[in-house]
Amino acid sequence: MDLLLRGVAIVLASLILILFLLSMARTTLLNRRSRDPLLTLVTRFVHGIVKLLARNRRSNEGVASVTVWYLPLFMLTIILTWFLVVLVAFAILYWESGAEQTLGAALVSSGSALTTLGFDTPATIQGEIIAIAEGIFGLMIIIFLFSFVPGYQSTMLARDVRTDWLYTRVGSAPTAVNILLWLHQNTADFWTAWEDWFRQIKATHVLAPEVIYTPSGFANESWVICSQALLDAAALYIATTDDRATAAAHLCMQAGGTAMEEVSVTVGFVPERLPSPTAGPTEAQFAAGVEQLKAAGNPVMRNSVEAWAQFSALRATYAGPLRYIAEQTLTRSYPDFGDF
């Protein structure tokens, strides 16, 4: 009976360590994020805490003062979770091997090896071998902390610098109309540059969902609102401009729509379960925006009815995922998400 119990203990400890190794590999090494039970648990736990603390904040700045702690809290929680998982697994091995006679003593020895302090290494060959192996696991967790945090920070910096670029040019409330009014007076390769930005968002935020919830380092700026304004601008430009001049805008919108869909799925959006119709500009708001463009000299090639129909069809391809991302990141927009 004792032999059977120890056999079960070995299998259990092995499964726990495999769970840890898979979790760390999915977080740090794989170039495609797959669902992981530990990461999912930690993400939901941290998101729930942040959402609870931020629910009464009514401005972007107020929400950001809370959500800015998302990444530090996530990092601390995932490291503690990994630490506890490995601690328990090796404690079972210490006890099963006979290096320690009680689970309490096994936990202390496990903590000694995992923290690489070595203050309570069992004085047996099997105990010392297990301690060496556990020390390697402890070093892996430490390496993760010091190696991958700078990577997350670089991802957010690249995203926020481009976001700030847009806010600087179109003002504190980016809208589709403001973007096109600015674009009319500038000859920069606008759509291609923002297509690259969307592709970067897709590549980084799907692999590191914790970055999705982390707000911009610049006050009162939001990458979610920036995405909405850019996609609306591309849709508006395509709907009102001659087909021959909209190829770059089409590519930008396609890249942006795909990025928003994949990011939203990463944080739990189910495309088949579309929410109620998303808030957005009315036909009257659309017509007013088109008149602003005409007044500024923008070449509006289509009649308003035809343009509104195409704009609505284009917006339907990205509005649902983008609305979901806004809800999950507690984004407060200017003044309502989807306004023109």
N, C-alpha and C positions, 0 to 999 in steps of 0.2 A: 504493500500500500504506500509506504514511504517512497519507494522507487518510482511508482506511478505519479505521485504528487510532485516529485522533483522533475520528472519528465515533462509534466504539464507546465511547470514553472519555467523550464528552459524554452519551451515553445512560446509561452506567453512573452517572456523577455525578448526573444528573437523577433516576434511580431511587432512589439513596441519599438524596437530599434529600427526595424525596416520602415515603420511608419514615420519615424523621425528622419531617417535618411531620405526617404521619398519627399517629405515635406521640405527639407532643406534644398534638395536638388531642384524641386519645382520652383522654389523661391529664388535661387541664386544662379543656377547653371543652365536650365532649359531655356531655349529661345522661344518657347511657346507655352504660355501659362495654361495648365490643366487643373481641373478641380482637385483640391486637396482638403481632406477633412479638418486638419489642424488649422490651416490658413482660413478656411471658411468659418470655422468656429471663432477664431480670433477676430476676423474682419467684422462679423456680425456683432460680436461683443463690443468692440471698440466703437463701431458705427452707432450702436444703440446708445452707448454712454454719451457720445458727442451730440447725437441728435436730441437726447433728453436735455442736455445742458443748454443747447442752442435754440430750443423750440420757442422760447419767449423773446428772443432777439428779433427786432423788426427791421433792421437795416443790414446791408451787406457788411458794413464795417463791424457791426455787433456780432453777426454770425461768424465772421472771419476771426474775431478775437477768441472764439471757442474752437472753431475747426482748425485753426493753426496748430492746435495741439494734437490733431489726429495722427500725424506721422510719428511724433515722439512716443505717443501712447501705444500706437501699433507696434513700433519697434520694441519697446519695453515688454509689451504683453507677449509677442511672439517669442522673444528670447527667454522670458520666464517660462512660457509653455514648453518650449524645447528643453529647457533646463530640468523642469519637473519630470517630463517624459523620460529623459535619459537617466535621471536620478533614480526613478522607480525601477526602470528596466535593469540597471546594474545592481541595485539593491537586491533584486530577486536573484541575480546571478551570484552575488556574494553569499546569500543564504543557501541557495541550492548547492553550491560547490562545497559548502562546509567551512568556507573562510570565516564566516560569522555565524553564530549560533542563533541569533534572534533577528527579527526584521528591523527592530529599532537600531541595533548595532550595525546592521547592514546598511541602513539609510545614512548613518553617520559616516561610515567608510566610503559610501558612494559619493556623498557630498564632498568629502576630503579629496577624492581623486578627480571629480568633475571640475572643481574649482582650481585644480592643479596646486593646491596648498600642501597636500600630502601629510597632514597632521595625524591621520589615523589609518595608515595602510596596514592591512592584516599581515601578520608575520608568518604567512604561508606562501608556498610557491604559487598555488592557484590564485590566492588573493592578490599577490603582487602582479601577476600576469593580467588579471582583470583590471587592476588599478591602472596599469600602463595603457590598456585599451581604452578605458574610460577617460583618461587624460587626453587622449587624442580627440575624443568627441568634445570634450570641454574646449580644446583649442579651436576646433571647427566653429563652435558657436562664437568664440571671441573674434576669430578672423572674419566671420560674417558681420559682426558689429562694426569693425573698423574698416572693412573693405567695401561694403555695399551701401553704407549710409552716404558717403560722398557721391555715389552713383545716383541715388535718389535725389540728392540735392542738385546735381547737374541737370537731371531731367526737368525738375521744376524751374530751374533758372532759365533753361532754353525756352520753355513754354512761356514763362512770365515776361521775358524780354520782348518776345514778339507781341504778346498781349499789350504790353505797355506801348509798343510802337504804334499800335492801332489807336489806343486811347489818346495818345499825344496828338494825333492828326485829326481825329474826328470829334474829340471832346469827351466829357465824362459819361455820356450815355450813347454808346454806339448803336446806330440803327442802319438799316439797309439804305435808306435815303441819304443819310449823312455820309456813308461810305462812298456812294456813287457820286455825290456832289463833290467830294474831295478828289475822287478818281478822275473826274472830268477835267480837273485843272492840273493833273500830274500825269507824266508819261512813263512812270516806273512800271516794270513788269509785275504788276500787282497780283494778278490771278495765279501766275506760276509760283510766286513766292509763298502765297498762302496755301496753295496746293501742297507744297513741301511741308508747311507747318501742320496741316491736317494729317499728312502721312507720318510725321514724327509723333503726333499725338496718338495715332493708332498703334505705332510700334512700341511706344513707351508705356502708355497708360493701360493697355491690355495686359502687358507683362507685369506691371506693378500697380494693381488696383488701388493700393493705399495712397498713391499719388493723386488719384482722381478726387479724393475728398480733401486734399490739402489745398488751402486757398492761396491766391497769389501773394507774393511778398510785397507787392505794391498796393497801398491802401486804396480801397474802393474800386478795385479792378477785378474782373472775373473772366477766366478763360471760357466759362460756359456761355456767358453773355456775348463774349467776343465771337464764339463759334456760331451762336444764333444769328448775330448781326451779319456775319460774313456769308452764311448760307442764304439768309434772306436777300442779301445784296446780290449774290450770284443768281438766285432765282428771279429777282426783279429785273436784273440786267438781261438775262436770257429771254424773259417774257416780253420785254419792251424794245429789244434791239434787233437789228437785222441778223439773220441766221449766220451769215458769213463772218460776223465779228464776235461770235460768242463761243468759239471752240475752247479757248482757255478757261472761260467761266464755267463751261460744262464740265471740264476736267476737274476744276477746283471743287465744284459742287459734288461731283461724283466721289472724289476723294474724301471730302468732308462728311458726306452722308454715310459712306462706308465706315469711316472712323467713329462717328457718333453711334452707329448701330452696334459695332463691335464693343465699344466702351460700355454702352448701356447694357449689353448682354453680360459683360463681365461683372457688373454690379447688380445683376438679377432681373433685367428686363426680359420679358418673354414676347417676342414679336407677334406670336399668334394671338396673344391676349392684349390687343390694343386697348388703351384706356378710352374714356369718353372723349369726344372731340376736343382737341387741344386748342387752347386760347391762341388767338392770332389776330392779325389785322383784318378789319372788315373791308368790304368792297369800297365803302366810302373812304376809309383811311388809305386804301390802296390808290384810289383815284386822286386823292389829295397829294399823295407822295409823287405820283406821276406828274402832276401839275407842277410840283416843285422842281422836278428834273427838267421839265420843258422850259420853265422860267429861267433856269440856270444855263440853258443852251444845250442840254443833253439831247442827243438824237433819239427821240422816241418814235419808233417805226410802226408800231401796231396800234389799233384802236383799243380803247380801255377794256371793252368787253372781252375781246379775244385775249388780251394780255392778262386780265384777271383770271380767266379760265386756265391759262397755262401756268401762271404763278401758283394758283391754288393746287394744281396737280403736282407741280414740282415740290412745293412745301410739304405736301402730304408724305413724301418719301423720307423726310428726316425729322418732322415735327414730333412724332411720338417718342422715338428714342431720346431726342434732345430734351423734351419735357421731363422724361423719366430721370435723366441725369441731373437736371435742375432740381427736381424734388429730392433726390438722394443726396445731393451736395448742399442742400438747404440754401440754394441760390435765391436771393432777393433781387429782382430785376427792376428796370426803370420804365414805368412803375409796375408793369405787369408783363410777365414773360410772354413774348410773342408780339408786343406792341411794335408798330411800325415807326 
